[in-house]
Amino acid sequence: MKITRPKTIVFITGAFVSNDSWREWQAYFEQKGYTTIAPPWPHKDAPAEVLRNRHPDSEIASNRLADLTNYYAQIVEQLPEKPILIGHSIGGLMVQLLLQRGLGAAGIAIHSVPPQGIFTFKLSFLKAGWGALGFFTSTKETYMMSFKDWQYAFTNGMPLKQQKDGYYQFALPESKLIVRDTITAAAHVDFSKPHAPLLLTSGSTDHTIPASLNYDNYRKYQHSESITDYKEFEGRNHFVLGQPTWKEDADYILNWIDKVLPQPETTTKSMKINN
């Protein structure tokens, strides 16, 4: 059976940030003829400033990884075609989980949180992620990353103004439970199972998800007839979606899609889904 390239892309947001972080990416791929959606996480359908003012937010605090994966699965299943999935951080993990369910034509996991069983004791990883785990604090309350922690975990190496702009535009309170869930069976991937084409990307300066962790994730995939590719980008931190170099990353991803999926038979127009 011939598989044609879909014209729909679902962008899957990671933890700590607003789905607005995909706006430039959506515009880029829509200019290339794709239909795109970037649904907000449950209880996060509001501007970043509004959500920060709600902190501590018991509704956001209740989010769990298994429920979030099901939430995106339901969105994907409502689409008229099997889409291309592009996710960042925990969104990259969900791309891998959704491909396990056969719900994507291809997947791109950008600086992905790794599936269950892949770990590192690298100091930057432990330092960047410790606060979000919220040990010895109530899981009924959200975790809100301080600007100082944001500078280390997301925007290290960037000018102060860009760090501040990114924080106030995109930083959100987060569920401690969903962060903890990433090391449980909710994040399990069967690496021997056939899967749609998958690209994992990493950044050489990412403190939150070191490139070595993404490479270990890539090496775990074992099905020889499935396409699994890896690309490390020099100078990318965890704020990769908003760095000035984001378009170079998007160009690479577009070219990879062109390589692994055939040309589409028809084109579609942009659409919006209300959740």
Secondary structure as UniProt FT lines:
FT   STRAND          8..12
FT   TURN            15..16
FT   HELIX           19..22
FT   HELIX           23..31
FT   TURN            32..33
FT   STRAND          35..37
FT   TURN            42..43
FT   HELIX           48..54
FT   HELIX           58..61
FT   HELIX           65..77
FT   STRAND          84..88
FT   HELIX           90..100
FT   TURN            101..102
FT   STRAND          106..110
FT   TURN            116..117
FT   HELIX           123..133
FT   TURN            135..136
FT   TURN            139..140
FT   HELIX           147..153
FT   TURN            156..157
FT   HELIX           160..170
FT   HELIX           176..180
FT   HELIX           181..183
FT   HELIX           185..187
FT   TURN            191..192
FT   STRAND          198..203
FT   TURN            204..205
FT   HELIX           211..220
FT   TURN            224..225
FT   STRAND          228..233
FT   TURN            234..235
FT   TURN            238..239
FT   HELIX           240..242
FT   TURN            244..245
FT   HELIX           246..260
//
